[in-house]
Amino acid sequence: MLDPSCGSGTFLFHALRRLIEAGRQAGVPPAEIVETCADRVFGIDVHPVAVALARVTWLLALGDLVQDRPPTLSVPVYMGDSMQWNLRPLGASAEVLVDVPPNDPPLRIPAGLASDQHLFERALDELNRGLDTLAEPEAIRHAIALAGATTEDAAMLGQTFAQLKELYLDGRNHIWTFILRNLLRPVWLSHPDHRADVLIGNPPWIVYRHLSADMKDRLREALRSYNLWVGGSLATQQDMCALFWARGAERYLRDGGVLALVLPYAALNAPVFAGMRDGGMERVRVAIIGGWGLERVWPIFGAQSGSSTRSTCVLFGERDRAGPPPAEFDRWVGVLPRRDASEAEAAQVLAHMRAAWPRPRTLLAASPYRTRFRNGASLFPRRFVLVEYAAAGRLQSRRDAPRLRGRVGSLDKRPWTGVEPPEGPVERIFVRRIALGESVAPYRVLDLVTGVVPMESGAILTAASADARGHRGLAAWLRDAETKWNEHSNKGVDGAPRMTLTRSLNHLQKLVAQAARSPIRVLYTKAGTRLSACWLEDDDVIIDHKAYWSAANSLEEEAAYVAAVLNTSIVLDRVKDLQPVGPRSA
């Protein structure tokens, strides 16, 4: 069994306990049980603190069997990159690159040699011996070749030793071979002879929009190689956990092996995960053979109001098998008395049932309104756009340029929560009312908010263009906002922002689409337990991305009719199984 993102080792602990119990039931001697544990239950994590904790957890799982350990017990939990980002093709072979901070060239290790544990250990012994004796690289190359390495692999390790020797002579520690042994374990575990029967774990859930610039490029290319990249409007929803499913199965799971991963509930039916479910992955085939729905188990697994917790499921798959997901899955429903509830406490409150596999969500629809409705504008960061009137001096604000301050709110996200909002006078023509998601109620528009919207004649203004047009107040406001955006927004590999503030505000043309004034618009909410719709008879209001909108040709004949359809309980019943679930909708 392998957990490729083992964290503090919870899955390792329970796997070991099951293995130990099976050994005792079969009458296996204690020392042999310990030996089997060390040979069967592996963990990898990229974080050194997590690895240290997982190693302790692994040992604690042995219980009193720890007294039957051999003189030397190697705990098979390694610090390494299970996604093998540092593995690159090299002709017909491959090499592993190990970074040497801050700016030295990476250490190069032949992947073929790293996948042969016996040969790799002998090679590491030669590297250590060479460092102790300050041997010449040619002598180490020759010794590694005699140990059984190919001529090409021995030559590469000779060059690597020369670099290690320089690091050693520069006083940059003597633990590089220890680092190499850990970081290259994933390569050894991915060798066909060492692959796992079972792959299990809770991989990181990191959506594309929250990754660094470099990792965005890496994830996109990796998902494309498995035919899992969707792109378009779904690009920002692509998730790192999908790569763990595909690459984990490809590199660490034997033919016919099974995997079980804790994943976002969206993996069961969202379009961004369709490639995982329908068998369309390239490079490896994995059929989904079962699932658990945990989205109604609170307060641990379900989405919670005001919380970052995401709805959760578990997917089970089998390598080298084709077929669609089963018709049903297992679902648990209930509210735990506390987050750390015991198994007995959970058994008292959780109800188990078999339920139909969640209906797939798609971007297809027969309604002509599918193309007419648009998502509102991405007015982000909110404190750069949403405003409140600021206190002015004794002379008060000018009527045509009120003094404003960016509004600080509970929905602000990092890193913007630590950024001071802009403040200053802004020309009134750029001060617009804004409809948020919470502004939409059935048949009624609730409170609107005020915002600075830098749009004129269908164009989104920058500080420079606002200044060129003579809008001094807006120019100063944008100059402050752009400076802070350039400092805190996501950066590309060149260190520059991946997107300008102007492009962000007009992402997918959602803001300029509202430049054409529409006297009547129908709005409905993007999120929330109940679908709500109303109409808006004010062409000056800007609609935020938490709502969808469409221009209506008339009030009585179209706007009221569409709003009535969207507000009806029949529509809510039709889409309820596709909605995220939280405690308030239990």
C-alpha positions as CSV (number, residue, x, y, z in Angstrom):
1,M,0.0,0.0,0.0
2,L,1.2,3.5,-0.9
3,D,-0.1,6.9,0.2
4,P,1.6,9.4,-2.2
5,S,0.5,12.4,0.0
6,C,0.6,10.8,3.4
7,G,0.7,14.0,5.6
8,S,1.0,12.9,9.2
9,G,0.3,9.3,8.3
10,T,-3.3,8.6,9.3
11,F,-4.0,6.2,6.4
12,L,-0.6,4.5,7.1
13,F,-1.6,4.0,10.7
14,H,-4.9,2.2,9.9
15,A,-3.4,0.2,7.1
16,L,-0.7,-1.1,9.4
17,R,-3.2,-1.9,12.1
18,R,-5.3,-4.0,9.6
19,L,-2.1,-5.7,8.4
20,I,-1.0,-6.5,11.9
21,E,-4.4,-7.9,12.9
22,A,-4.4,-10.1,9.8
23,G,-0.9,-11.4,10.6
24,R,-1.9,-12.2,14.2
25,Q,-5.1,-14.0,13.0
26,A,-2.9,-16.1,10.7
27,G,-0.4,-16.9,13.4
28,V,2.5,-15.1,11.8
29,P,5.5,-14.6,14.2
30,P,5.7,-11.0,15.5
31,A,9.2,-10.3,14.0
32,E,7.9,-11.5,10.6
33,I,4.8,-9.2,11.0
34,V,7.1,-6.2,11.6
35,E,9.2,-7.2,8.6
36,T,6.1,-7.4,6.4
37,C,4.9,-4.0,7.6
38,A,8.2,-2.4,6.5
39,D,7.9,-4.2,3.2
40,R,4.2,-3.4,2.4
41,V,3.1,0.0,3.8
42,F,4.8,3.1,2.2
43,G,4.2,6.8,2.5
44,I,5.6,9.9,0.6
45,D,5.1,13.5,1.3
46,V,6.9,16.6,0.1
47,H,6.9,18.4,3.4
48,P,9.7,17.5,5.9
49,V,7.6,18.1,9.0
50,A,4.8,15.9,7.7
51,V,7.3,13.2,6.9
52,A,8.7,13.3,10.5
53,L,5.2,13.1,12.0
54,A,4.3,10.3,9.6
55,R,7.3,8.3,10.6
56,V,6.4,8.5,14.2
57,T,2.8,7.6,13.4
58,W,4.1,4.6,11.4
59,L,6.1,3.4,14.5
60,L,3.2,4.0,16.9
61,A,1.0,1.8,14.7
62,L,3.2,-1.2,15.6
63,G,2.1,-0.9,19.2
64,D,3.9,-3.6,21.3
65,L,5.3,-5.2,18.2
66,V,7.9,-2.4,18.2
67,Q,9.8,-4.6,20.7
68,D,10.1,-7.3,17.9
69,R,11.7,-4.9,15.5
70,P,15.1,-6.0,13.9
71,P,18.4,-4.4,14.9
72,T,17.9,-1.9,12.0
73,L,14.4,-0.9,11.0
74,S,14.0,1.5,8.1
75,V,10.6,3.2,8.3
76,P,9.3,3.4,4.7
77,V,8.0,6.9,4.8
78,Y,10.0,9.2,2.5
79,M,10.3,12.9,1.8
80,G,9.8,13.1,-1.9
81,D,7.9,14.5,-4.9
82,S,5.3,11.8,-5.7
83,M,4.2,13.8,-8.8
84,Q,7.8,13.6,-10.0
85,W,7.9,17.2,-11.3
86,N,11.7,16.9,-11.3
87,L,11.8,13.9,-13.6
88,R,12.6,14.9,-17.2
89,P,13.0,12.9,-20.4
90,L,16.6,12.4,-21.5
91,G,16.7,10.7,-24.9
92,A,15.5,7.1,-24.5
93,S,15.9,7.3,-20.8
94,A,15.2,9.9,-18.1
95,E,16.9,11.8,-15.3
96,V,15.9,13.2,-12.0
97,L,16.9,16.8,-11.2
98,V,17.5,17.7,-7.6
99,D,17.5,21.5,-7.0
100,V,20.5,23.0,-5.3
101,P,19.6,26.4,-3.8
102,P,20.0,29.2,-4.2
103,N,21.1,29.2,-7.9
104,D,23.4,26.3,-8.5
105,P,22.8,23.8,-11.3
106,P,20.6,20.9,-10.2
107,L,22.1,17.5,-9.3
108,R,21.4,15.0,-12.1
109,I,20.6,11.3,-11.3
110,P,19.8,8.7,-13.9
111,A,16.2,7.6,-13.4
112,G,16.9,4.0,-14.4
113,L,19.6,3.7,-11.8
114,A,17.4,5.3,-9.2
115,S,14.7,2.7,-9.8
116,D,17.2,-0.1,-8.9
117,Q,17.3,0.1,-5.1
118,H,20.4,-2.2,-4.7
119,L,22.4,-0.5,-7.4
120,F,21.4,2.9,-6.3
121,E,22.4,2.2,-2.7
122,R,25.8,1.0,-3.9
123,A,26.2,4.2,-6.0
124,L,25.3,6.3,-2.9
125,D,27.9,4.4,-0.9
126,E,30.5,5.3,-3.6
127,L,29.5,8.9,-3.5
128,N,29.8,9.0,0.3
129,R,33.2,7.3,0.2
130,G,34.4,9.7,-2.5
131,L,33.4,12.7,-0.3
132,D,35.1,11.2,2.7
133,T,38.4,10.7,0.8
134,L,38.0,13.6,-1.6
135,A,38.4,11.2,-4.5
136,E,38.6,12.3,-8.1
137,P,35.3,12.2,-10.1
138,E,36.9,9.7,-12.6
139,A,37.6,7.2,-9.8
140,I,34.0,7.4,-8.6
141,R,32.7,7.0,-12.2
142,H,34.8,3.9,-12.6
143,A,33.7,2.5,-9.2
144,I,30.0,3.0,-10.0
145,A,30.5,1.3,-13.4
146,L,32.1,-1.7,-11.7
147,A,29.1,-1.8,-9.4
148,G,26.9,-2.5,-12.4
149,A,25.7,0.9,-13.7
150,T,25.7,1.5,-17.5
151,T,28.5,3.6,-19.0
152,E,26.1,6.5,-19.5
153,D,24.7,6.4,-16.0
154,A,28.1,6.0,-14.5
155,A,29.3,9.1,-16.5
156,M,26.4,11.2,-15.3
157,L,27.0,10.2,-11.6
158,G,30.7,11.0,-12.1
159,Q,29.6,14.6,-13.1
160,T,27.2,14.7,-10.2
161,F,29.9,13.7,-7.8
162,A,32.1,16.5,-9.1
163,Q,29.4,18.9,-8.2
164,L,28.8,17.3,-4.8
165,K,32.5,17.6,-4.0
166,E,32.5,21.3,-4.8
167,L,29.5,21.8,-2.5
168,Y,31.3,19.8,0.2
169,L,34.5,21.9,-0.1
170,D,32.5,25.1,0.0
171,G,31.2,24.0,3.4
172,R,27.6,23.4,2.2
173,N,27.0,20.4,4.4
174,H,27.5,16.6,3.9
175,I,23.9,15.4,3.7
176,W,23.3,15.5,0.0
177,T,23.3,11.7,-0.3
178,F,20.7,11.5,2.4
179,I,18.6,14.0,0.4
180,L,19.1,12.1,-2.8
181,R,18.0,8.8,-1.1
182,N,14.7,10.4,0.0
183,L,13.9,12.4,-3.0
184,L,14.5,9.5,-5.4
185,R,12.3,7.0,-3.6
186,P,9.3,8.0,-5.7
187,V,11.3,6.9,-8.8
188,W,12.0,3.5,-7.1
189,L,8.4,3.1,-6.1
190,S,7.3,3.7,-9.6
191,H,9.4,0.9,-11.1
192,P,7.1,-1.9,-12.3
193,D,8.6,-4.3,-9.8
194,H,7.8,-2.1,-6.9
195,R,4.4,-0.7,-7.7
196,A,1.6,-0.9,-5.1
197,D,-1.5,-3.1,-5.0
198,V,-3.4,-0.3,-3.3
199,L,-3.0,3.5,-3.7
200,I,-4.9,5.4,-1.0
201,G,-4.8,8.9,0.4
202,N,-6.1,12.5,0.6
203,P,-4.2,14.4,-2.1
204,P,-4.0,18.2,-2.0
205,W,-7.0,20.0,-3.5
206,I,-5.5,23.1,-5.1
207,V,-7.5,24.7,-7.9
208,Y,-5.6,26.2,-10.9
209,R,-6.4,29.8,-10.1
210,H,-4.6,29.5,-6.7
211,L,-1.3,28.1,-8.0
212,S,1.9,30.0,-8.7
213,A,2.7,31.0,-12.2
214,D,5.2,28.2,-12.6
215,M,2.9,25.6,-11.2
216,K,0.0,26.7,-13.4
217,D,2.1,26.0,-16.5
218,R,3.2,22.6,-15.1
219,L,-0.3,21.5,-14.1
220,R,-1.8,22.6,-17.4
221,E,0.8,20.6,-19.4
222,A,0.5,17.6,-17.1
223,L,-3.3,17.4,-17.3
224,R,-3.1,17.8,-21.1
225,S,-0.9,14.8,-21.3
226,Y,-3.6,12.7,-19.6
227,N,-6.4,14.4,-21.7
228,L,-7.8,15.9,-18.5
229,W,-7.4,19.6,-19.3
230,V,-10.7,21.2,-20.1
231,G,-9.7,24.8,-20.3
232,G,-12.0,27.6,-21.4
233,S,-14.4,28.9,-18.8
234,L,-13.5,25.8,-16.6
235,A,-9.7,26.4,-16.6
236,T,-9.7,28.1,-13.2
237,Q,-11.5,25.1,-11.7
238,Q,-9.0,22.5,-12.8
239,D,-7.6,20.8,-9.7
240,M,-4.3,19.3,-8.6
241,C,-6.1,16.3,-7.2
242,A,-7.0,15.1,-10.7
243,L,-3.3,14.8,-11.5
244,F,-2.8,12.7,-8.3
245,W,-5.6,10.4,-9.6
246,A,-4.0,10.0,-13.1
247,R,-0.3,10.1,-12.4
248,G,-0.7,8.1,-9.2
249,A,-2.4,5.3,-11.1
250,E,0.1,5.5,-14.0
251,R,3.3,5.5,-12.0
252,Y,2.6,3.8,-8.7
253,L,-0.2,1.3,-9.2
254,R,0.3,-2.2,-10.6
255,D,-1.9,-3.6,-13.4
256,G,-5.3,-4.4,-11.8
257,G,-4.4,-2.5,-8.7
258,V,-7.0,-0.3,-6.9
259,L,-7.0,3.2,-5.7
260,A,-9.1,5.2,-3.3
261,L,-8.7,8.9,-2.9
262,V,-10.5,11.6,-0.9
263,L,-11.6,14.2,-3.5
264,P,-13.9,17.2,-3.9
265,Y,-17.5,16.1,-4.2
266,A,-17.4,17.7,-7.7
267,A,-15.4,14.7,-8.9
268,L,-18.6,12.7,-8.9
269,N,-20.4,14.9,-11.5
270,A,-18.7,18.2,-12.4
271,P,-17.7,18.7,-16.1
272,V,-14.1,19.6,-15.1
273,F,-13.7,16.0,-13.8
274,A,-15.5,14.3,-16.7
275,G,-12.3,12.9,-18.1
276,M,-11.6,11.0,-14.9
277,R,-15.1,9.5,-14.9
278,D,-15.7,8.5,-18.5
279,G,-12.5,6.6,-19.2
280,G,-11.2,9.2,-21.6
281,M,-7.8,9.5,-19.8
282,E,-4.7,8.9,-21.9
283,R,-1.6,7.0,-20.8
284,V,-3.5,5.0,-18.2
285,R,-6.9,3.4,-17.9
286,V,-8.8,3.6,-14.7
287,A,-12.4,2.6,-14.2
288,I,-14.3,4.0,-11.3
289,I,-15.8,1.1,-9.4
290,G,-17.4,2.9,-6.4
291,G,-17.9,6.1,-4.5
292,W,-18.8,7.5,-1.1
293,G,-20.8,10.7,-0.8
294,L,-19.8,12.6,2.4
295,E,-21.1,16.0,1.5
296,R,-23.9,15.7,4.1
297,V,-21.6,14.7,7.0
298,W,-21.1,17.8,9.1
299,P,-19.0,19.5,10.5
300,I,-16.2,17.6,8.8
301,F,-16.9,16.9,5.2
302,G,-19.8,19.0,4.1
303,A,-19.7,22.6,2.7
304,Q,-20.4,25.0,5.5
305,S,-21.6,28.5,5.4
306,G,-18.8,31.0,6.1
307,S,-16.2,28.2,5.9
308,S,-13.6,27.2,3.4
309,T,-14.6,23.5,3.8
310,R,-15.4,21.9,0.5
311,S,-17.9,19.1,0.0
312,T,-16.2,15.7,0.0
313,C,-16.4,12.3,-1.7
314,V,-14.2,9.2,-2.0
315,L,-13.6,7.7,-5.4
316,F,-12.5,4.0,-5.9
317,G,-10.9,3.0,-9.1
318,E,-9.2,0.0,-10.7
319,R,-6.3,0.3,-13.1
320,D,-6.5,-1.2,-16.6
321,R,-10.2,-1.6,-16.6
322,A,-12.7,0.2,-18.7
323,G,-16.3,1.2,-18.1
324,P,-18.5,4.0,-16.7
325,P,-19.1,4.6,-13.0
326,P,-21.6,2.4,-11.3
327,A,-25.3,3.4,-11.2
328,E,-25.2,3.8,-7.4
329,F,-22.9,5.0,-4.6
330,D,-22.8,5.0,-0.8
331,R,-23.9,8.1,1.0
332,W,-23.7,9.0,4.7
333,V,-25.9,11.7,6.2
334,G,-25.7,13.2,9.7
335,V,-24.4,15.8,12.0
336,L,-21.6,14.7,14.3
337,P,-21.6,16.0,17.9
338,R,-18.1,17.2,17.5
339,R,-15.3,17.3,14.9
340,D,-13.3,14.7,16.8
341,A,-16.2,12.3,17.3
342,S,-15.3,8.7,18.0
343,E,-16.4,5.9,15.8
344,A,-19.1,4.9,18.2
345,E,-20.5,8.5,18.4
346,A,-20.5,8.6,14.6
347,A,-22.3,5.3,14.3
348,Q,-25.2,6.7,16.4
349,V,-25.9,9.8,14.3
350,L,-24.8,8.8,10.7
351,A,-27.3,7.1,8.4
352,H,-26.0,5.1,5.5
353,M,-27.9,4.6,2.2
354,R,-27.4,3.5,-1.4
355,A,-28.2,6.4,-3.7
356,A,-28.2,7.0,-7.5
357,W,-24.9,8.3,-8.8
358,P,-25.1,12.1,-9.0
359,R,-26.4,13.3,-12.3
360,P,-23.5,14.7,-14.4
361,R,-23.5,18.5,-14.7
362,T,-22.9,19.7,-18.3
363,L,-22.6,23.0,-20.1
364,L,-25.3,21.9,-22.6
365,A,-28.9,23.0,-22.6
366,A,-31.8,23.2,-25.0
367,S,-33.1,26.5,-23.7
368,P,-32.4,29.6,-25.9
369,Y,-31.7,31.5,-22.7
370,R,-28.5,29.5,-22.2
371,T,-26.7,31.8,-24.6
372,R,-28.5,34.9,-23.6
373,F,-27.7,34.9,-19.9
374,R,-24.2,36.1,-18.9
375,N,-22.2,36.0,-15.7
376,G,-21.7,39.4,-14.1
377,A,-18.3,41.2,-13.9
378,S,-15.4,40.1,-11.8
379,L,-15.2,43.1,-9.5
380,F,-12.1,41.9,-7.7
381,P,-10.4,42.7,-5.4
382,R,-13.6,44.1,-3.9
383,R,-11.8,46.7,-1.8
384,F,-10.5,48.3,-5.1
385,V,-14.1,48.5,-6.5
386,L,-16.7,48.6,-3.9
387,V,-16.7,51.8,-1.9
388,E,-18.2,53.9,0.8
389,Y,-18.3,57.6,1.1
390,A,-15.3,58.9,3.1
391,A,-15.3,61.7,5.6
392,A,-14.3,65.0,3.9
393,G,-12.8,68.2,5.3
394,R,-14.6,71.3,6.3
395,L,-14.9,72.2,2.6
396,Q,-16.8,69.0,2.0
397,S,-16.5,66.9,-1.2
398,R,-17.2,68.3,-4.6
399,R,-20.6,67.2,-5.9
400,D,-19.2,66.0,-9.2
401,A,-16.2,64.1,-7.5
402,P,-17.2,62.7,-4.0
403,R,-14.4,61.5,-1.8
404,L,-14.5,57.7,-1.5
405,R,-12.7,54.9,0.3
406,G,-12.5,51.2,-0.7
407,R,-14.9,49.1,1.3
408,V,-13.4,46.5,3.6
409,G,-15.6,43.4,4.0
410,S,-15.7,39.9,5.4
411,L,-15.6,38.4,1.9
412,D,-12.2,39.8,1.1
413,K,-9.5,37.2,0.5
414,R,-5.8,37.0,1.0
415,P,-3.5,38.7,0.1
416,W,-5.9,41.6,-0.3
417,T,-7.0,41.5,3.4
418,G,-3.7,43.1,4.3
419,V,-3.8,45.8,1.5
420,E,-4.9,49.3,2.3
421,P,-7.9,50.2,0.1
422,P,-7.6,53.3,-2.2
423,E,-9.1,56.6,-1.0
424,G,-9.7,59.9,-2.7
425,P,-12.2,61.9,-4.9
426,V,-13.5,60.1,-8.0
427,E,-15.5,61.7,-10.8
428,R,-19.2,60.9,-10.2
429,I,-19.7,59.5,-13.8
430,F,-17.6,56.5,-12.6
431,V,-19.5,56.0,-9.4
432,R,-22.0,53.3,-10.1
433,R,-24.5,51.2,-8.2
434,I,-23.7,47.5,-8.2
435,A,-26.0,44.5,-7.8
436,L,-24.3,41.6,-5.8
437,G,-25.6,38.1,-5.4
438,E,-27.2,39.1,-2.1
439,S,-29.0,41.9,-3.9
440,V,-31.3,39.3,-5.7
441,A,-34.4,38.0,-4.0
442,P,-37.5,36.4,-5.5
443,Y,-39.2,39.2,-7.6
444,R,-37.3,41.9,-5.7
445,V,-34.0,43.8,-5.8
446,L,-32.6,44.2,-2.3
447,D,-29.9,46.7,-1.3
448,L,-27.4,47.8,-4.0
449,V,-23.9,48.9,-3.1
450,T,-21.7,51.6,-4.5
451,G,-18.6,51.1,-6.6
452,V,-15.9,52.7,-8.8
453,V,-16.3,51.3,-12.3
454,P,-13.6,52.6,-14.7
455,M,-15.6,52.3,-17.9
456,E,-16.3,55.0,-20.4
457,S,-17.9,54.6,-23.8
458,G,-17.5,50.9,-23.8
459,A,-13.8,51.0,-22.9
460,I,-12.1,50.0,-19.6
461,L,-9.8,52.7,-18.5
462,T,-6.4,52.5,-16.9
463,A,-4.7,55.1,-14.8
464,A,-2.8,56.4,-17.9
465,S,-5.9,56.5,-20.2
466,A,-8.0,58.1,-17.4
467,D,-5.4,60.8,-17.0
468,A,-5.2,61.3,-20.7
469,R,-8.9,61.9,-20.8
470,G,-8.7,64.4,-18.0
471,H,-10.3,62.3,-15.3
472,R,-7.8,63.2,-12.6
473,G,-9.6,61.7,-9.6
474,L,-10.2,58.3,-11.3
475,A,-6.6,58.3,-12.6
476,A,-5.3,58.7,-9.0
477,W,-7.6,56.0,-7.7
478,L,-6.5,53.6,-10.4
479,R,-2.8,54.5,-10.0
480,D,-3.0,53.5,-6.4
481,A,-5.0,50.3,-7.2
482,E,-2.7,49.3,-10.0
483,T,0.4,49.7,-7.9
484,K,-1.0,47.5,-5.2
485,W,-2.3,45.0,-7.8
486,N,1.2,44.7,-9.4
487,E,2.7,44.1,-6.0
488,H,0.3,41.5,-4.7
489,S,-1.3,39.7,-7.6
490,N,-0.1,36.4,-9.0
491,K,3.1,36.6,-11.0
492,G,4.4,35.0,-14.1
493,V,7.7,33.3,-14.5
494,D,9.2,36.7,-15.4
495,G,8.0,38.2,-12.2
496,A,5.4,40.4,-13.8
497,P,1.7,40.1,-13.0
498,R,0.0,37.3,-15.0
499,M,-2.9,39.7,-15.7
500,T,-3.3,43.4,-15.4
501,L,-5.9,44.9,-13.1
502,T,-7.8,46.2,-16.2
503,R,-7.9,42.7,-17.7
504,S,-9.0,41.2,-14.4
505,L,-11.9,43.6,-14.1
506,N,-13.0,42.8,-17.6
507,H,-12.2,39.1,-17.5
508,L,-14.0,37.3,-20.4
509,Q,-15.4,40.7,-21.4
510,K,-18.0,40.5,-18.6
511,L,-17.7,44.2,-17.8
512,V,-17.8,45.7,-21.3
513,A,-20.8,43.5,-22.0
514,Q,-22.7,45.8,-19.6
515,A,-21.7,49.0,-21.5
516,A,-24.7,48.7,-23.7
517,R,-27.5,50.0,-21.6
518,S,-30.5,47.6,-21.2
519,P,-33.6,49.2,-19.6
520,I,-34.9,45.9,-18.3
521,R,-32.7,43.0,-17.1
522,V,-33.5,39.7,-15.5
523,L,-31.1,38.6,-12.7
524,Y,-30.7,35.3,-10.9
525,T,-28.3,34.2,-8.2
526,K,-25.1,32.3,-8.9
527,A,-24.9,30.6,-5.5
528,G,-27.1,30.0,-2.4
529,T,-29.5,27.3,-1.2
530,R,-32.5,28.7,-3.1
531,L,-32.5,29.9,-6.7
532,S,-33.8,33.4,-6.8
533,A,-34.6,35.7,-9.7
534,C,-35.9,39.3,-10.2
535,W,-35.8,42.0,-12.8
536,L,-34.0,45.3,-12.8
537,E,-35.4,48.5,-14.4
538,D,-32.3,50.6,-14.1
539,D,-29.7,50.6,-16.9
540,D,-27.0,52.3,-14.8
541,V,-26.5,49.4,-12.4
542,I,-23.5,47.1,-12.9
543,I,-24.0,43.4,-12.1
544,D,-21.4,41.5,-10.1
545,H,-20.2,38.0,-10.9
546,K,-22.3,36.5,-8.1
547,A,-25.3,36.9,-10.4
548,Y,-26.3,36.0,-13.9
549,W,-28.2,38.5,-16.1
550,S,-30.0,38.8,-19.5
551,A,-31.6,41.8,-21.2
552,A,-35.3,41.4,-21.5
553,N,-37.4,42.8,-24.4
554,S,-40.3,43.7,-22.2
555,L,-41.4,43.7,-18.6
556,E,-44.8,42.0,-18.7
557,E,-44.2,39.7,-21.6
558,E,-40.7,38.5,-20.9
559,A,-38.9,39.7,-17.7
560,A,-41.8,38.8,-15.3
561,Y,-42.3,35.5,-17.1
562,V,-38.7,34.4,-17.0
563,A,-38.4,35.5,-13.3
564,A,-41.5,33.4,-12.5
565,V,-40.1,30.3,-14.1
566,L,-36.8,30.7,-12.3
567,N,-38.5,31.3,-8.9
568,T,-40.8,28.3,-9.1
569,S,-40.2,25.3,-6.9
570,I,-40.4,23.0,-9.9
571,V,-37.2,24.4,-11.3
572,L,-35.5,24.2,-7.9
573,D,-36.5,20.6,-7.6
574,R,-35.0,19.9,-11.0
575,V,-31.6,21.3,-10.2
576,K,-31.4,20.6,-6.4
577,D,-29.3,17.5,-6.9
578,L,-26.7,19.5,-8.8
579,Q,-26.3,22.2,-6.1
580,P,-23.5,22.2,-3.5
581,V,-24.9,21.1,-0.2
582,G,-24.4,22.8,3.2
583,P,-26.0,22.5,6.7
584,R,-28.7,25.1,6.0
585,S,-30.0,23.0,3.1
586,A,-30.0,19.6,5.0
